[in-house]
Amino acid sequence: MTENIEVIVIGGGYAGVMAANRLSRRDDVRVTVVNPRPHFVARIRLHQLVGGSDDAVVDYATVLTERARLVVDSVAWIDAAERRVVLTTGGALPYDHLVYAVGSGSDVRGVPGAAEYALPLATLEEAERLRAALAAEPAAAPVTVVGGGPLGIEAAAELAELGRTVTLVCGDELGPDLHPRGRQSVARRLSGLGVVVLDGAGAAVTAVTRDSVRLRDGRDLPSTVTVWAAGFGVPDLAARSGLTTDSLGRLLTDETLTSVDDERIVAAGDAAAPSDLPYRMSCQGAVQLGPYAADTVLSRIEGKQPAPVALGFVSECISLGRRDAVFQSTRLDDTARGFHITGQLAAWLKELICTGTVKQLGLEARRPGLLRYPSWTRDHRRRQVLAGRETPAAG
Ligand SMILES: Cc1cc2nc3c(=O)[nH]c(=O)nc-3n(C[C@H](O)[C@H](O)[C@H](O)COP(=O)(O)OP(=O)(O)OC[C@H]3O[C@@H](n4cnc5c(N)ncnc54)[C@H](O)[C@@H]3O)c2cc1C
């Protein structure tokens, strides 16, 4: 009888589920997914949970291979020397290979009062708390959304469409990753929804109180509910476990997504920092990184050299309420092109992306390995950047 190869996936989000599904290709691999909740969280719909148009959860039976075991728990510590993970509720699980896919969460550090008074929406529990906080306040109560990136834009538009009085404080630029033309369209739509957009260097939040936010230029804005959408942080599990991370706490890996400390540990999704050149934290990146991480494990099991990672991006699609969105076309390396779509068509595309992503997970669960993309759909510029880094200085 052949022994099973135990692979543990920490985190049942987009990257972890894709990795687990791909790993189920081999009958002798036993996959265990450790995740704190018994259902899959469609994080890209959490602003919809806040607005009440979706519950943002999906049954794991729809997205996760039936060959994977789901352990509803959290990993408190990775004991790499003993090749086991220690669970929060006690007990430990041994592994032969480990996939680190713990994702990301909110980052409320650095601004006085933000941790106490601002409400993030990066996790299911945070979004539920925000929804309850909004429900407790009258519709006319001033709401401030902090953060001019995709998350802040989506949250501001969603709430304004529900009749809330919303100010979006961008920190600096509105939609910094967007092409100027895409940015203009977003600004127009936000204005149409009645959102007051504050951008520029002075519009950075320097303090949050129970009922106001203070800006760098000295302005105080009344704010009954302050929504924190100013960037993501990552869990500190890797650092806590003595593994090498980048400055944010993402697991530092080589180009095959293998930890620089341990060949048996690979990373995927928002919590991975390949060659200290991490991809943009995104669902689009996570669903590609998960299978890569799994392929690296499968290659090692088969005694083959794992392939270097190369992702390809096509768009950044930001919802602007339920009836509008901006579909910003991007180059494969994730930089914005001039072309973008707005209006109902873009809203429809956004919905297609949200439902399509869940379908993609389900497809990989039923037909592991089917979702493979040709090399021309991938960006290989990273390799050039790395090669540039390695080129010795002239002279
Ligand atoms: C409101 C919102 C809208 C977004 N919209 C978009 C979008 O339109 N397009 C896009 O590309 N991206 C979007 N994103 C970003 C996207 O959701 C993330 O980049 C994506 O979820 C990352 O996937 P992941 O698998 O790395 O992590 P996650 O999906 O966060 O999954 C990680 C899982 O690991 C679990 N976990 C964490 N710590 C532990 C532990 N110690 N033990 C066990 N399990 C653990 C977490 O609970 C979670 O279930 C959005 C995010 C938000 C919040």
Ligand as a Chemical Component Dictionary entry (heavy atoms), coordinates in Angstrom:
data_LIG
# 
_chem_comp.id                   LIG 
_chem_comp.type                 NON-POLYMER 
_chem_comp.pdbx_formal_charge   0 
_chem_comp.three_letter_code    LIG 
# 
loop_
_chem_comp_atom.comp_id 
_chem_comp_atom.atom_id 
_chem_comp_atom.alt_atom_id 
_chem_comp_atom.type_symbol 
_chem_comp_atom.charge 
_chem_comp_atom.model_Cartn_x 
_chem_comp_atom.model_Cartn_y 
_chem_comp_atom.model_Cartn_z 
_chem_comp_atom.pdbx_ordinal 
LIG C1  C1  C 0 -14.652 44.549 -0.437 1  
LIG C2  C2  C 0 -13.527 43.963 -1.259 2  
LIG C3  C3  C 0 -13.625 43.983 -2.641 3  
LIG C4  C4  C 0 -12.605 43.444 -3.422 4  
LIG N1  N1  N 0 -12.727 43.468 -4.771 5  
LIG C5  C5  C 0 -11.786 42.923 -5.545 6  
LIG C6  C6  C 0 -11.916 42.893 -6.961 7  
LIG O1  O1  O 0 -12.895 43.385 -7.505 8  
LIG N2  N2  N 0 -10.960 42.291 -7.694 9  
LIG C7  C7  C 0 -9.847  41.730 -7.127 10 
LIG O2  O2  O 0 -9.004  41.190 -7.849 11 
LIG N3  N3  N 0 -9.680  41.745 -5.768 12 
LIG C8  C8  C 0 -10.608 42.324 -4.971 13 
LIG N4  N4  N 0 -10.450 42.345 -3.606 14 
LIG C9  C9  C 0 -9.244  41.757 -3.021 15 
LIG C10 C10 C 0 -9.396  40.232 -2.906 16 
LIG O3  O3  O 0 -10.547 39.936 -2.176 17 
LIG C11 C11 C 0 -8.193  39.611 -2.216 18 
LIG O4  O4  O 0 -7.031  40.054 -2.863 19 
LIG C12 C12 C 0 -8.314  38.092 -2.278 20 
LIG O5  O5  O 0 -9.356  37.688 -1.426 21 
LIG C13 C13 C 0 -7.016  37.409 -1.879 22 
LIG O6  O6  O 0 -7.218  36.029 -1.905 23 
LIG P1  P1  P 0 -6.421  35.073 -0.887 24 
LIG O7  O7  O 0 -6.840  33.694 -1.175 25 
LIG O8  O8  O 0 -4.988  35.417 -0.903 26 
LIG O9  O9  O 0 -6.940  35.515 0.552  27 
LIG P2  P2  P 0 -8.385  35.455 1.200  28 
LIG O10 O10 O 0 -9.452  35.431 0.191  29 
LIG O11 O11 O 0 -8.371  36.568 2.185  30 
LIG O12 O12 O 0 -8.391  34.062 1.963  31 
LIG C14 C14 C 0 -7.523  33.810 3.035  32 
LIG C15 C15 C 0 -8.188  32.848 3.991  33 
LIG O13 O13 O 0 -7.234  32.451 4.969  34 
LIG C16 C16 C 0 -7.857  32.462 6.236  35 
LIG N5  N5  N 0 -6.829  32.563 7.289  36 
LIG C17 C17 C 0 -6.137  33.666 7.689  37 
LIG N6  N6  N 0 -5.310  33.354 8.705  38 
LIG C18 C18 C 0 -5.464  32.029 8.928  39 
LIG C19 C19 C 0 -4.888  31.121 9.866  40 
LIG N7  N7  N 0 -3.968  31.517 10.761 41 
LIG N8  N8  N 0 -5.304  29.824 9.841  42 
LIG C20 C20 C 0 -6.230  29.395 8.933  43 
LIG N9  N9  N 0 -6.792  30.218 8.029  44 
LIG C21 C21 C 0 -6.426  31.517 8.032  45 
LIG C22 C22 C 0 -8.763  33.670 6.156  46 
LIG O14 O14 O 0 -9.733  33.659 7.177  47 
LIG C23 C23 C 0 -9.353  33.489 4.758  48 
LIG O15 O15 O 0 -10.464 32.634 4.771  49 
LIG C24 C24 C 0 -11.460 42.872 -2.799 50 
LIG C25 C25 C 0 -11.364 42.849 -1.395 51 
LIG C26 C26 C 0 -12.376 43.380 -0.634 52 
LIG C27 C27 C 0 -12.263 43.351 0.867  53 
# 
loop_
_chem_comp_bond.comp_id 
_chem_comp_bond.atom_id_1 
_chem_comp_bond.atom_id_2 
_chem_comp_bond.value_order 
_chem_comp_bond.pdbx_ordinal 
LIG C1  C2  SING 1  
LIG C2  C3  SING 2  
LIG C2  C26 DOUB 3  
LIG C3  C4  DOUB 4  
LIG C4  N1  SING 5  
LIG C4  C24 SING 6  
LIG N1  C5  DOUB 7  
LIG C5  C6  SING 8  
LIG C5  C8  SING 9  
LIG C6  O1  DOUB 10 
LIG C6  N2  SING 11 
LIG N2  C7  SING 12 
LIG C7  O2  DOUB 13 
LIG C7  N3  SING 14 
LIG N3  C8  DOUB 15 
LIG C8  N4  SING 16 
LIG N4  C9  SING 17 
LIG N4  C24 SING 18 
LIG C9  C10 SING 19 
LIG C10 O3  SING 20 
LIG C10 C11 SING 21 
LIG C11 O4  SING 22 
LIG C11 C12 SING 23 
LIG C12 O5  SING 24 
LIG C12 C13 SING 25 
LIG C13 O6  SING 26 
LIG O6  P1  SING 27 
LIG P1  O7  DOUB 28 
LIG P1  O8  SING 29 
LIG P1  O9  SING 30 
LIG O9  P2  SING 31 
LIG P2  O10 DOUB 32 
LIG P2  O11 SING 33 
LIG P2  O12 SING 34 
LIG O12 C14 SING 35 
LIG C14 C15 SING 36 
LIG C15 O13 SING 37 
LIG C15 C23 SING 38 
LIG O13 C16 SING 39 
LIG C16 N5  SING 40 
LIG C16 C22 SING 41 
LIG N5  C17 SING 42 
LIG N5  C21 SING 43 
LIG C17 N6  DOUB 44 
LIG N6  C18 SING 45 
LIG C18 C19 SING 46 
LIG C18 C21 DOUB 47 
LIG C19 N7  SING 48 
LIG C19 N8  DOUB 49 
LIG N8  C20 SING 50 
LIG C20 N9  DOUB 51 
LIG N9  C21 SING 52 
LIG C22 O14 SING 53 
LIG C22 C23 SING 54 
LIG C23 O15 SING 55 
LIG C24 C25 DOUB 56 
LIG C25 C26 SING 57 
LIG C26 C27 SING 58 
# 
